[in-house]
Amino acid sequence: MTRSILVTRRLTTGIALQALGISAALLMGCSTAGAPLSAARPSPLVAPEESDSVQPGMETEQGEIDPPIDYTPDQFWAMMTSQPDFTPTTANLREAFQAADLIILGQAVDVVEADGFGGPGEPTMWYADAVIDVTEVLKGKPSLDESGLLHIPFAIGMTLDDAYPNKVLKDFQRSMAKEPALLLLTSWETYLDAAGADPPNWMGLDRSDRYRTIGPEGAMRVTAAGVQPPLAEGWAQELAVTSLSELKRQIAEQSPTP
């Protein structure tokens, strides 16, 4: 899948969400500082269930099947970053350090089914959680689940009924990046506070134990050859093949001197 297709899919999802009574941009984690999060009426979280409607990967009456998608490691991380147009949210490493609540080295160990938002007669936006095994903390203190793992929710698709997009979930599970990544994260609680948003409690968004990347520059693969910059253009491209030890040194230099 090319970068242009990735961008188109995420932008299309964001546009479609305007049909909901909640801010599409905020739900997807886009940079919308100052924009209020509102809801026309409380819509409970929708419990995933099976449906007779056609989902990707299911055979239609015409015998057509949406084939499995194998994402590259770069695409895997890019699909859970925060800016659908791949525009970096920071101008340099110092700004990125300041924007992040948490900087970690981590390995994706699972992608699991998460909640959906919507109500009767409305489209439902579905989420998955990328489950991360934190191997090293470079800034902050992570909030982990009972198994000691960190969660990054990200939107994976929208349906017109209550059927969870299982085919899309399986695509992500099959494509899970095998290499670790340097992740620059902020909690959803911090993000919503900065955006001036006050989501109702029933949405379950305002949490300090669920994270999002600071932007497309917030997820960088770490390989034997060094750090691989994300798909986004910008300052992070300058880190191409920088050794992990060198990047960790640069990150440490951003910390205030006691």
Residue frames as qw, qx, qy, qz and C-alpha x, y, z in Angstrom:
[[0.000, 0.888, 0.459, 0.000, 0.00, 0.00, 0.00],
 [0.438, 0.417, -0.019, 0.796, 1.40, 3.39, -0.96],
 [0.176, -0.228, -0.418, 0.861, 1.61, 6.46, 1.19],
 [0.272, -0.065, -0.234, -0.931, -1.07, 8.21, -0.90],
 [0.571, -0.321, -0.679, -0.332, -3.53, 5.39, -0.22],
 [0.438, -0.313, -0.650, 0.537, -2.80, 5.53, 3.50],
 [0.003, -0.128, -0.148, 0.981, -3.48, 9.28, 3.50],
 [0.409, -0.155, -0.462, -0.772, -6.67, 8.91, 1.46],
 [0.539, -0.345, -0.767, -0.041, -8.09, 6.21, 3.73],
 [0.332, -0.352, -0.551, 0.680, -7.52, 8.22, 6.90],
 [0.109, 0.090, -0.047, -0.989, -8.86, 11.45, 5.41],
 [0.456, -0.237, -0.629, -0.583, -11.95, 9.63, 4.11],
 [0.478, -0.392, -0.745, 0.251, -12.56, 8.22, 7.59],
 [0.180, -0.272, -0.339, 0.882, -12.27, 11.68, 9.11],
 [0.261, -0.038, -0.297, -0.918, -14.72, 13.19, 6.63],
 [0.503, -0.304, -0.742, -0.322, -17.23, 10.40, 7.15],
 [0.377, -0.326, -0.693, 0.521, -17.15, 10.92, 10.91],
 [0.102, -0.060, 0.051, -0.992, -18.67, 14.37, 10.44],
 [0.526, -0.330, -0.580, -0.527, -21.96, 12.47, 10.30],
 [0.554, -0.380, -0.663, 0.330, -21.55, 11.74, 14.00],
 [0.247, -0.919, -0.176, -0.252, -22.38, 14.20, 16.76],
 [0.658, -0.648, 0.148, 0.354, -18.78, 14.19, 17.95],
 [0.156, 0.865, -0.376, -0.294, -15.65, 15.81, 16.58],
 [0.951, 0.291, -0.052, 0.084, -14.10, 13.50, 13.99],
 [0.419, 0.700, -0.421, 0.396, -10.73, 15.21, 14.24],
 [0.352, -0.600, 0.552, -0.459, -10.55, 14.82, 18.00],
 [0.936, -0.106, 0.254, -0.221, -11.67, 11.20, 17.91],
 [0.886, 0.395, -0.105, 0.220, -8.93, 10.38, 15.44],
 [0.696, -0.507, 0.014, 0.509, -6.39, 12.30, 17.50],
 [0.499, 0.586, 0.170, 0.616, -5.71, 15.11, 15.05],
 [0.335, -0.175, -0.251, 0.891, -4.21, 18.42, 16.10],
 [0.107, -0.681, -0.478, -0.544, -7.20, 20.67, 16.78],
 [0.328, -0.227, -0.505, 0.766, -6.11, 22.76, 19.76],
 [0.164, 0.153, 0.156, -0.962, -8.92, 25.00, 20.96],
 [0.498, -0.098, -0.561, -0.654, -11.65, 23.06, 19.17],
 [0.550, -0.219, 0.546, -0.592, -14.35, 21.86, 21.59],
 [0.157, -0.030, -0.972, -0.171, -15.43, 18.23, 21.64],
 [0.511, 0.033, 0.252, -0.821, -19.18, 18.02, 21.59],
 [0.036, 0.149, 0.977, 0.147, -21.88, 15.42, 21.25],
 [0.385, -0.279, -0.356, -0.805, -25.42, 15.92, 20.04],
 [0.789, -0.413, 0.061, -0.451, -26.60, 13.37, 22.57],
 [0.383, -0.490, 0.778, -0.084, -24.95, 10.67, 24.66],
 [0.856, 0.254, -0.351, -0.284, -24.47, 7.54, 22.53],
 [0.770, -0.490, 0.408, -0.030, -23.28, 4.54, 24.53],
 [0.036, -0.512, 0.810, 0.285, -20.24, 2.60, 23.49],
 [0.849, 0.203, -0.188, -0.451, -21.38, -0.04, 21.08],
 [0.652, -0.340, 0.677, 0.003, -20.52, -3.63, 21.97],
 [0.235, 0.396, -0.735, -0.498, -19.01, -5.47, 18.97],
 [0.704, 0.127, 0.639, -0.285, -21.24, -8.14, 17.52],
 [0.335, 0.032, 0.791, 0.511, -21.51, -10.17, 14.36],
 [0.428, 0.538, 0.119, -0.716, -23.61, -8.89, 11.47],
 [0.722, 0.381, 0.566, 0.117, -25.05, -10.12, 8.18],
 [0.331, 0.921, -0.074, -0.192, -23.72, -7.03, 6.37],
 [0.855, 0.368, -0.077, 0.358, -20.70, -7.39, 4.11],
 [0.402, -0.848, 0.245, 0.243, -17.36, -6.53, 5.68],
 [0.347, 0.730, -0.574, -0.134, -13.96, -6.39, 3.98],
 [0.062, -0.356, 0.930, -0.070, -12.74, -9.93, 3.45],
 [0.554, 0.240, 0.717, -0.348, -16.27, -11.35, 3.12],
 [0.184, 0.125, 0.775, 0.592, -17.60, -12.73, -0.16],
 [0.388, 0.295, 0.115, -0.866, -20.39, -10.68, -1.76],
 [0.757, 0.383, 0.446, -0.284, -23.25, -11.94, -3.93],
 [0.589, 0.756, -0.240, -0.153, -21.03, -11.17, -6.93],
 [0.961, -0.009, -0.074, 0.268, -18.32, -13.42, -5.53],
 [0.334, 0.737, -0.278, 0.517, -15.95, -10.52, -4.81],
 [0.761, -0.519, -0.256, 0.293, -13.59, -10.69, -1.85],
 [0.001, -0.946, 0.265, -0.187, -11.59, -7.85, -0.36],
 [0.836, 0.166, -0.433, 0.293, -8.16, -9.52, -0.14],
 [0.666, -0.627, -0.152, 0.373, -5.99, -9.42, 2.99],
 [0.254, 0.906, -0.179, 0.285, -3.67, -6.43, 3.29],
 [0.819, -0.247, -0.163, 0.492, -0.09, -6.89, 4.45],
 [0.027, -0.995, 0.062, -0.071, 1.22, -3.60, 5.80],
 [0.621, 0.409, -0.406, 0.531, 4.93, -2.86, 5.81],
 [0.523, -0.398, -0.492, 0.571, 6.47, -2.07, 9.24],
 [0.111, -0.011, -0.008, 0.994, 6.52, 1.65, 8.35],
 [0.387, -0.337, -0.452, -0.730, 2.85, 1.55, 7.39],
 [0.570, -0.437, -0.685, 0.122, 1.96, -0.38, 10.55],
 [0.358, -0.378, -0.374, 0.767, 3.31, 2.42, 12.74],
 [0.012, -0.059, -0.220, -0.974, 2.07, 5.20, 10.44],
 [0.367, -0.440, -0.652, -0.496, -1.53, 3.99, 10.59],
 [0.513, -0.639, -0.542, 0.185, -1.70, 4.61, 14.34],
 [0.337, -0.091, -0.136, 0.927, -0.13, 8.06, 14.30],
 [0.030, 0.591, 0.553, -0.587, -2.10, 11.19, 14.90],
 [0.209, 0.594, -0.119, -0.768, -2.12, 13.28, 11.72],
 [0.764, 0.402, 0.502, -0.049, -4.05, 11.87, 8.73],
 [0.537, 0.841, -0.060, 0.009, -2.21, 14.17, 6.29],
 [0.875, -0.014, -0.076, 0.477, 1.20, 13.10, 7.65],
 [0.162, 0.813, -0.128, 0.545, 2.10, 16.69, 8.59],
 [0.550, -0.064, -0.589, 0.588, 4.57, 16.76, 11.53],
 [0.346, -0.858, -0.353, -0.141, 3.29, 18.55, 14.61],
 [0.523, -0.762, 0.112, 0.366, 6.74, 19.64, 15.81],
 [0.438, 0.873, -0.215, -0.025, 9.65, 21.44, 14.14],
 [0.350, 0.583, -0.686, 0.258, 12.58, 19.71, 15.82],
 [0.613, -0.114, -0.753, 0.211, 13.57, 17.17, 18.47],
 [0.079, 0.015, -0.519, 0.851, 13.38, 19.72, 21.27],
 [0.521, -0.059, -0.033, -0.851, 9.73, 20.53, 20.45],
 [0.740, -0.059, -0.613, -0.269, 8.96, 16.83, 20.16],
 [0.424, -0.017, -0.744, 0.517, 10.53, 16.16, 23.55],
 [0.151, 0.003, 0.372, -0.916, 8.46, 18.94, 25.13],
 [0.619, -0.036, -0.269, -0.737, 5.24, 17.74, 23.47],
 [0.688, -0.035, -0.720, -0.086, 5.61, 14.16, 24.71],
 [0.676, -0.598, 0.206, -0.378, 4.44, 13.00, 28.14],
 [0.831, -0.269, 0.486, 0.037, 6.26, 9.76, 27.54],
 [0.496, 0.654, -0.531, -0.211, 9.14, 8.61, 25.35],
 [0.787, -0.275, 0.541, -0.112, 9.77, 4.88, 25.23],
 [0.256, 0.341, -0.833, -0.354, 11.37, 2.09, 23.31],
 [0.661, 0.037, 0.569, -0.487, 8.73, -0.56, 22.79],
 [0.027, 0.094, -0.915, -0.392, 7.76, -3.65, 20.87],
 [0.676, -0.003, -0.103, -0.729, 4.25, -4.30, 19.51],
 [0.140, -0.143, 0.970, -0.141, 3.08, -7.61, 20.96],
 [0.190, 0.465, 0.865, -0.012, -0.58, -7.58, 19.96],
 [0.227, -0.078, -0.191, -0.952, -3.38, -5.61, 18.32],
 [0.004, 0.317, 0.914, -0.254, -6.67, -6.17, 20.11],
 [0.114, -0.640, -0.603, -0.463, -10.31, -5.27, 19.65],
 [0.113, -0.141, -0.411, 0.894, -11.35, -2.04, 21.39],
 [0.239, 0.559, 0.589, -0.532, -14.48, 0.11, 21.66],
 [0.201, 0.408, 0.566, 0.687, -16.72, 1.72, 19.07],
 [0.076, 0.354, 0.315, -0.877, -18.59, 5.02, 19.15],
 [0.253, -0.112, -0.576, -0.769, -22.07, 5.41, 17.74],
 [0.404, 0.153, 0.634, -0.641, -25.74, 4.82, 18.36],
 [0.512, 0.437, 0.739, -0.029, -28.89, 3.52, 16.67],
 [0.474, 0.822, 0.314, 0.030, -29.05, 4.70, 13.09],
 [0.009, 0.935, -0.325, -0.143, -25.57, 6.22, 13.21],
 [0.747, 0.444, -0.457, 0.188, -22.28, 4.98, 11.75],
 [0.777, -0.616, 0.091, 0.091, -19.92, 3.45, 14.28],
 [0.346, 0.763, -0.514, 0.184, -16.24, 4.33, 14.42],
 [0.956, -0.274, -0.095, 0.053, -14.28, 1.32, 15.64],
 [0.049, -0.840, 0.522, -0.136, -10.96, 1.25, 17.44],
 [0.920, -0.012, -0.335, 0.204, -8.19, -1.24, 18.07],
 [0.444, -0.850, 0.283, 0.033, -5.49, -1.08, 20.73],
 [0.659, 0.498, -0.498, 0.264, -1.86, -1.55, 19.80],
 [0.790, -0.612, 0.027, 0.003, -0.41, -3.35, 22.83],
 [0.432, 0.740, -0.408, 0.316, 3.18, -2.38, 23.51],
 [0.849, -0.371, -0.185, 0.327, 5.83, -4.09, 25.64],
 [0.014, 0.968, -0.199, 0.149, 7.89, -1.22, 27.03],
 [0.893, 0.061, -0.214, 0.392, 11.58, -2.12, 26.99],
 [0.478, -0.106, -0.200, 0.849, 13.05, 1.24, 28.03],
 [0.045, -0.916, -0.396, 0.037, 11.68, 4.56, 29.27],
 [0.518, 0.237, 0.018, 0.822, 13.49, 7.71, 28.11],
 [0.112, -0.212, 0.154, -0.959, 11.03, 10.24, 29.52],
 [0.623, -0.264, -0.072, -0.733, 8.06, 10.09, 31.87],
 [0.280, -0.121, 0.898, -0.318, 6.40, 7.24, 33.73],
 [0.379, -0.066, -0.699, -0.603, 4.14, 4.94, 31.69],
 [0.644, -0.061, 0.437, -0.625, 0.69, 3.86, 32.85],
 [0.241, 0.205, -0.911, -0.264, 0.54, 0.12, 32.18],
 [0.779, -0.234, -0.271, -0.514, -2.20, -2.49, 32.38],
 [0.789, -0.479, 0.322, -0.213, -2.24, -5.38, 34.85],
 [0.954, 0.132, 0.123, 0.238, 0.09, -7.33, 32.57],
 [0.472, -0.579, 0.230, 0.623, 2.63, -4.52, 32.46],
 [0.436, 0.292, 0.572, 0.630, 1.76, -3.49, 28.89],
 [0.054, 0.432, 0.062, -0.898, 0.97, -0.11, 27.35],
 [0.417, 0.557, 0.715, 0.069, -2.04, 0.64, 25.11],
 [0.010, 0.310, -0.251, -0.917, -2.32, 2.94, 22.08],
 [0.501, 0.545, 0.641, -0.205, -5.90, 3.10, 20.73],
 [0.011, 0.325, -0.438, -0.838, -6.28, 3.97, 17.04],
 [0.669, 0.407, 0.209, -0.586, -9.21, 4.13, 14.61],
 [0.331, -0.161, 0.857, 0.361, -9.41, 1.20, 12.19],
 [0.066, -0.211, -0.744, -0.631, -12.68, 1.77, 10.37],
 [0.394, 0.133, 0.317, -0.852, -16.33, 2.69, 10.37],
 [0.015, -0.236, -0.934, -0.269, -19.42, 0.58, 9.73],
 [0.383, -0.268, -0.203, -0.861, -23.09, 1.40, 9.30],
 [0.802, -0.391, -0.355, -0.279, -24.07, -1.31, 11.75],
 [0.584, -0.712, 0.339, -0.192, -22.76, -2.86, 14.95],
 [0.977, 0.109, 0.000, 0.182, -20.32, -5.25, 13.25],
 [0.416, -0.758, 0.366, 0.344, -16.72, -4.88, 14.31],
 [0.615, 0.696, -0.332, -0.165, -14.30, -4.76, 11.30],
 [0.842, -0.378, 0.379, 0.076, -12.62, -8.05, 12.12],
 [0.827, 0.432, 0.128, 0.336, -10.93, -8.35, 8.75],
 [0.204, 0.865, -0.207, 0.408, -9.14, -5.03, 9.28],
 [0.593, -0.689, 0.378, -0.174, -8.10, -6.12, 12.77],
 [0.935, -0.042, 0.305, 0.177, -6.67, -9.35, 11.37],
 [0.607, 0.700, -0.041, 0.373, -4.73, -7.35, 8.75],
 [0.103, -0.853, 0.356, -0.366, -3.06, -5.39, 11.53],
 [0.796, -0.452, 0.392, -0.088, -2.41, -8.46, 13.64],
 [0.914, 0.243, 0.204, 0.253, -0.80, -10.23, 10.70],
 [0.495, 0.717, -0.054, 0.487, 1.26, -7.13, 9.79],
 [0.534, -0.843, 0.003, 0.063, 2.46, -6.37, 13.31],
 [0.344, 0.806, -0.438, 0.203, 5.95, -4.84, 13.14],
 [0.919, -0.162, -0.282, 0.223, 8.62, -7.21, 14.39],
 [0.490, 0.258, -0.285, 0.782, 11.17, -4.50, 15.14],
 [0.275, -0.623, -0.489, 0.544, 10.91, -2.20, 18.15],
 [0.204, 0.739, 0.271, 0.583, 10.09, 1.47, 17.77],
 [0.223, -0.120, -0.347, 0.903, 10.93, 4.73, 19.47],
 [0.130, -0.689, -0.648, -0.298, 7.54, 6.15, 20.49],
 [0.072, 0.043, -0.254, 0.964, 6.89, 9.76, 21.51],
 [0.264, -0.517, -0.789, -0.198, 3.51, 9.71, 23.21],
 [0.200, -0.203, 0.310, -0.907, 1.03, 11.84, 25.07],
 [0.135, 0.300, 0.902, -0.281, -1.94, 10.57, 27.05],
 [0.037, -0.585, -0.632, -0.507, -5.45, 11.17, 25.77],
 [0.345, -0.790, -0.415, 0.292, -6.08, 13.06, 29.02],
 [0.351, -0.480, 0.141, 0.792, -3.24, 15.49, 28.26],
 [0.186, 0.177, 0.614, 0.746, -4.29, 15.81, 24.63],
 [0.129, -0.706, -0.642, -0.269, -7.92, 16.65, 25.43],
 [0.359, -0.754, -0.250, 0.490, -6.89, 19.16, 28.09],
 [0.314, -0.300, 0.321, 0.842, -4.61, 20.93, 25.59],
 [0.049, 0.327, 0.678, 0.657, -7.41, 20.96, 23.01],
 [0.271, -0.036, 0.249, -0.929, -9.80, 22.54, 25.50],
 [0.573, -0.145, -0.645, -0.484, -12.14, 19.58, 25.09],
 [0.368, -0.199, 0.664, -0.620, -14.47, 18.27, 27.77],
 [0.482, -0.031, -0.766, -0.423, -15.85, 14.94, 26.55],
 [0.741, -0.394, 0.073, -0.538, -18.70, 13.38, 28.52],
 [0.411, -0.461, 0.767, -0.172, -17.69, 10.58, 30.85],
 [0.864, 0.191, 0.406, -0.227, -19.68, 7.99, 28.90],
 [0.658, 0.694, -0.281, -0.083, -17.23, 8.30, 26.00],
 [0.904, -0.333, 0.161, 0.214, -14.39, 6.93, 28.10],
 [0.645, 0.649, -0.070, 0.397, -11.82, 9.06, 26.25],
 [0.079, -0.867, 0.295, -0.393, -10.39, 11.20, 29.05],
 [0.946, -0.310, -0.019, 0.092, -7.82, 8.68, 30.30],
 [0.114, -0.856, 0.503, 0.049, -4.25, 8.92, 31.51],
 [0.599, -0.281, 0.745, 0.091, -3.59, 5.22, 30.81],
 [0.704, 0.502, 0.469, 0.180, -4.31, 5.35, 27.06],
 [0.312, -0.559, 0.286, 0.713, -1.84, 7.01, 24.72],
 [0.636, 0.739, 0.218, 0.040, -1.55, 8.55, 21.29],
 [0.667, 0.053, 0.111, 0.735, 1.54, 9.59, 19.35],
 [0.105, -0.624, -0.105, 0.767, 2.43, 13.28, 19.26],
 [0.504, 0.684, -0.157, -0.503, 2.03, 13.12, 15.47],
 [0.923, 0.367, -0.116, -0.019, 3.42, 11.13, 12.55],
 [0.363, 0.644, -0.571, 0.358, 6.92, 11.82, 13.86],
 [0.556, -0.522, 0.439, -0.475, 5.95, 10.04, 17.06],
 [0.928, -0.077, 0.361, -0.056, 6.75, 6.51, 15.86],
 [0.347, 0.741, -0.554, -0.151, 10.17, 5.60, 14.48],
 [0.993, 0.002, -0.121, 0.003, 11.32, 2.05, 13.78],
 [0.287, -0.757, 0.586, 0.038, 14.60, 0.87, 15.27],
 [0.950, 0.290, -0.113, -0.015, 16.59, -1.56, 13.11],
 [0.839, -0.254, 0.114, 0.467, 20.09, -2.98, 13.16],
 [0.507, 0.435, 0.183, 0.721, 21.07, -0.20, 10.74],
 [0.115, -0.041, -0.262, 0.957, 19.74, 2.51, 13.05],
 [0.284, 0.502, 0.521, -0.629, 16.63, 4.60, 13.45],
 [0.193, 0.330, 0.702, 0.601, 14.26, 4.60, 10.47],
 [0.171, 0.141, 0.170, -0.960, 12.29, 7.86, 10.20],
 [0.461, 0.441, 0.690, -0.342, 8.51, 7.73, 9.77],
 [0.442, 0.518, 0.602, 0.418, 6.62, 8.27, 6.52],
 [0.006, 0.959, 0.246, -0.139, 6.10, 11.94, 7.39],
 [0.519, 0.586, -0.090, 0.616, 8.32, 14.62, 5.95],
 [0.349, -0.899, 0.039, -0.261, 10.12, 17.03, 8.28],
 [0.126, -0.783, 0.572, -0.211, 12.90, 17.07, 10.83],
 [0.818, -0.261, 0.496, -0.133, 12.63, 13.37, 11.69],
 [0.862, 0.503, -0.028, 0.058, 13.91, 12.50, 8.20],
 [0.196, 0.811, -0.496, 0.241, 17.30, 13.83, 9.31],
 [0.593, -0.486, 0.593, -0.246, 17.51, 10.93, 11.78],
 [0.920, 0.306, -0.167, -0.179, 17.74, 8.32, 9.02],
 [0.867, 0.174, -0.369, 0.287, 20.17, 5.57, 10.05],
 [0.134, -0.691, 0.458, -0.543, 21.15, 7.50, 13.18],
 [0.441, 0.018, -0.864, 0.242, 22.26, 4.94, 15.75],
 [0.544, -0.665, -0.477, -0.185, 19.91, 4.31, 18.64],
 [0.622, -0.413, -0.293, 0.598, 22.63, 5.18, 21.15],
 [0.242, 0.099, 0.109, 0.959, 23.19, 8.54, 19.43],
 [0.303, -0.536, -0.419, -0.667, 19.47, 9.35, 19.36],
 [0.638, -0.604, -0.460, 0.126, 19.14, 8.42, 23.04],
 [0.498, -0.211, -0.156, 0.826, 22.02, 10.78, 23.77],
 [0.006, 0.294, 0.259, 0.920, 20.25, 13.58, 21.88],
 [0.495, -0.610, -0.500, -0.364, 17.02, 12.91, 23.77],
 [0.644, -0.473, -0.398, 0.451, 18.85, 12.97, 27.11],
 [0.339, 0.026, -0.013, 0.940, 20.25, 16.40, 26.21],
 [0.218, -0.527, -0.384, -0.726, 16.71, 17.79, 26.01],
 [0.580, -0.593, -0.543, 0.127, 16.07, 17.06, 29.68],
 [0.130, -0.920, 0.095, -0.357, 16.29, 20.12, 31.92],
 [0.504, 0.292, -0.614, 0.532, 19.48, 20.26, 33.95],
 [0.560, -0.633, -0.519, 0.128, 18.67, 19.77, 37.66]]
